[in-house]
Amino acid sequence: MIRSRPQRPACRQVAKRLVAGVAASAMLAGLTACGGGGTTVTETRPSGDAWAWNLPAFFPTPKVPADNPMTTAKVELGRHLFYDERLSGNGRQSCASCHRQALAFTDGRGTALGSTGEPHPRGAQHLSNVVYNATLTWANPSLVTLERQMETPLFGESPVEMGVNDANKDAVLQRLRDDAAYTARFAAAFPGDAAPVQWPHIIKAIASFQRALVSGNSLYDRYLQGVATLSPAQTRGMNLFFGEKAECFHCHGSFNFNDQIVHAASRIVETPFSNTGLYNIDGRGGFPDGNRGVFELTARADDMGKFRAPSLRNVEVTAPYMHDGSIATLAEALRFYAAGGRHITSGPLAGDGRANPYKSDLISRIDLSEQEQADIVEFLKSLTDHDFLKDTRFADPFAPR
């Protein structure tokens, strides 16, 4: 059962220990505690064709649904489907069209575009370590499995993304059934099924591929393991990030640098959503129509403008930022948070987000100098896992070699 709870004090104490300059071993233990698990697993391979995760010692074992176990064959099938434009209704767009590996599986756009050219109101979220996300969209607390979430881009009608519907879904399946290579891959991934090429299996395969997208070899990760060194600016930025002055760790303090974590050993899972003061268009806390966060599902005034804090892993390559891509750079994002919100002085979105009555108590003005903001940006760049961005296991199988 998933329910919301306030930030645990344990994570705050971990951050304080980090800043105090404890030894690397204590840092690893602290981050594991913050994530909620105590595993030291570096590889998980249950048996046979099961998928092997190569995990840092401070990453907990991922949670996998019992009805969709990870296998190498299923992940490989999911990789092909993820990159295949034939999976869209009109055959013009793949999952990878909005989730490019070099950009940590984002698309570099402020807001996404569907297969028919219809714009999405929000940006495509990155898929680094999506297996650890407790919820899976910007502002829907009910979408908690990758299998269920996958139904939205495939079959959603407002907005259209992949554009599969009742009129074309059989034709899309037939495209795959006519491909002998796919017939073999589906048979290997779902052995014993007389008709394996079907939508539930497509969804399970893509979800398995997404769960395989684990990123844990950034400079910062290697620093925690004692095999790399942060620059002086990155070290200063780390101390600010985990310290009581900048307090970034309140929303980004887990091993995955977000505040919604789930894994195999999870018992109580926190799912906070927050208003960061991005807008206040009517002086009463309003956000733009069609992009008002959790409020759109609950109609509760205090849910206005509440969105999920994304993981900051690989954040250097996932610009632009925020749910609507309205902040262009990391430097601008730091200025926004240091100001305690955004004051838009003209135009249809004008309003002082700093005074939004529904803004999180964690968002307030922070006295950060330009140098301190730049140092935090440098630390955030240390979270880029360059190996992940070019790992051939996750690359386009249809690209020319």
MOCORFEN-V879645 format. One record per pair of residues at least 6 apart in sequence whose ideal C-beta (glycine too) atoms are under 7 Angstrom apart, sorted by the first residue. I is the first residue (numbers start at 1). J is the second residue. Records with the same first field share a line. If there is no record, write none. Layout:
# MOCORFEN-V879645
I=J / J
This chain:
# MOCORFEN-V879645
2=134 / 144 / 269 / 271
4=270 / 271 / 272
5=268 / 270
7=250 / 259
10=33 / 34
11=34 / 253
14=30 / 31 / 33 / 34
15=242 / 249 / 253
17=26 / 30
18=27 / 30 / 242
19=239 / 242 / 243
24=224 / 226
27=224
28=57 / 58 / 224
31=58 / 255
32=38 / 58 / 60 / 255
34=253 / 254 / 255
35=60 / 254 / 255 / 261 / 263
36=60 / 261 / 263 / 265 / 266
37=60 / 263 / 265
39=60 / 61
40=57
41=55 / 61
42=54 / 55 / 57
43=52 / 53 / 54
44=52 / 53 / 61
45=52
49=71 / 72 / 73
50=69 / 70 / 71
51=70 / 71 / 72 / 75 / 212
53=62 / 214
55=214 / 216
56=216 / 221
58=224 / 255
59=216 / 255
60=263 / 264 / 265
61=263 / 264
62=131 / 132 / 211 / 263 / 264
63=262 / 263 / 264 / 266
64=70 / 211
65=145
68=147 / 204 / 207 / 208
70=208 / 211
71=189
73=188 / 189
74=189 / 204 / 205 / 208
75=208 / 209 / 212
76=185
77=185 / 186 / 189 / 205
78=205 / 206 / 208 / 209
79=209 / 394 / 397
80=185 / 397
81=87 / 202 / 205 / 206
82=94 / 95 / 96 / 206 / 209
83=94 / 96 / 396 / 397 / 398
84=94
85=91 / 92 / 93 / 94
86=175 / 176
87=94 / 162 / 172
88=94 / 115 / 162 / 163 / 164
89=115 / 162 / 163 / 164 / 165 / 168 / 172
90=115 / 116 / 163
92=115
93=115 / 162
95=206
96=396
98=107 / 112 / 124
99=105 / 106 / 107 / 124 / 127
100=106 / 107
101=389 / 394 / 395
102=389
103=317 / 318
104=126 / 128 / 314 / 317 / 318 / 389
105=126 / 127 / 128 / 213
106=124 / 126 / 318
107=124
109=123 / 325
110=123 / 320 / 324 / 325 / 326
111=119 / 120 / 121 / 122 / 123 / 324 / 325
112=120 / 123 / 124
113=119 / 120
114=120 / 159 / 160 / 161 / 163
115=160 / 161 / 162 / 163
116=160 / 163
118=159 / 160
119=159
120=159 / 161
121=290 / 291 / 324
122=138 / 291 / 323 / 324
123=323 / 324 / 325
125=138 / 310
126=314 / 318
127=210 / 213
128=213 / 215 / 311 / 313 / 314 / 388
129=214 / 215 / 256 / 311 / 313
130=146 / 210 / 213
131=211 / 214
132=256 / 261 / 262 / 263
133=260
134=144 / 260 / 261 / 262 / 269 / 271
135=141 / 143 / 144 / 260 / 271 / 308
136=143 / 144 / 146 / 149
137=143 / 149
138=307 / 308 / 323
139=273 / 293 / 294 / 296 / 306 / 307 / 308
140=297
141=271 / 273 / 294
143=149
146=207 / 210 / 211
147=203 / 204 / 207
150=203 / 206 / 207
151=203
153=161 / 162
154=162 / 164
155=164 / 165
157=165
164=172
169=199
173=197
176=182 / 197
177=183 / 197
182=197
183=197
186=196 / 197 / 201
187=196
189=205
190=196 / 201
213=394
215=313 / 314 / 385 / 388
216=385
217=385 / 387 / 388
218=382 / 383 / 384 / 385
219=228 / 230 / 382
220=382 / 383
222=228
223=229 / 230
230=238 / 382
231=378
233=375 / 378
234=378 / 379 / 382
236=375
237=375 / 376 / 377 / 378 / 379
238=379
240=246 / 372 / 375 / 376
241=248 / 249 / 376 / 379
242=249
245=366
246=366 / 368 / 376
247=362
250=362
251=259 / 274 / 309 / 362
252=258 / 259 / 309 / 312
254=261
256=311 / 313
257=311 / 312 / 313 / 383
258=309 / 310 / 311
259=270 / 272 / 309
260=270 / 271 / 272 / 308
262=269
273=293 / 294 / 306 / 307 / 308
274=306 / 307 / 309 / 360
275=304 / 305 / 306 / 356 / 358 / 359 / 360
276=341 / 359 / 360 / 363
277=340 / 341 / 342 / 353 / 354 / 356 / 359 / 363
278=305 / 322 / 342 / 353
279=287 / 288 / 305 / 349 / 351 / 353
280=286 / 351 / 352 / 353 / 355 / 356
281=287 / 288 / 349 / 350 / 351
282=351
283=351
285=304 / 305 / 356 / 357 / 358
286=304
287=293 / 304 / 305
288=349
291=323 / 324
292=304 / 305
293=303 / 304 / 305 / 306 / 307
294=303 / 306
295=303 / 304 / 306
302=358
304=358
305=356 / 358
307=323
312=380 / 383
313=383 / 385
314=383 / 384 / 385
315=330 / 380 / 383
316=330 / 380 / 381 / 384
317=384 / 389
319=328 / 329
320=327 / 328
321=327 / 333
327=333 / 336
330=377 / 380
331=373 / 377
334=373 / 376 / 377
335=373
336=342
337=366
338=366 / 368 / 373
339=354 / 365
340=354 / 363 / 364 / 365
341=353 / 354 / 356 / 359 / 363
342=353
343=352 / 353 / 354
344=350 / 351
